[in-house]
Amino acid sequence: MAKAKPYAKLRALMVEKGITQGDLSKILGISRTAMSSKFTGRTPFTVKEIKLLKALLGFESVDDYFFAD
């Protein structure tokens, strides 16, 4: 059975809003490589980054996008 990609719900919301990982890396002030590491689960998102993404993408529950199985 295939393992689900980390942050699948966040990725889906980004597609819906037309935002790429490259866009997010610019907004967060990090490299595209660093952003990729976050989306693969190698590096965690910081609290500051999560707050910025919540404001930008307009989701209610951080748990649904960052801590769901």
Buried (B, 14 or more C-beta within 10 A) or exposed (E): EEEEEEBEEBBEBBEEEEBEBEBBBEBBEBEEEEBBBBBEEEBEBEEEBBEBBBEBBEBEEBEEBBEEE
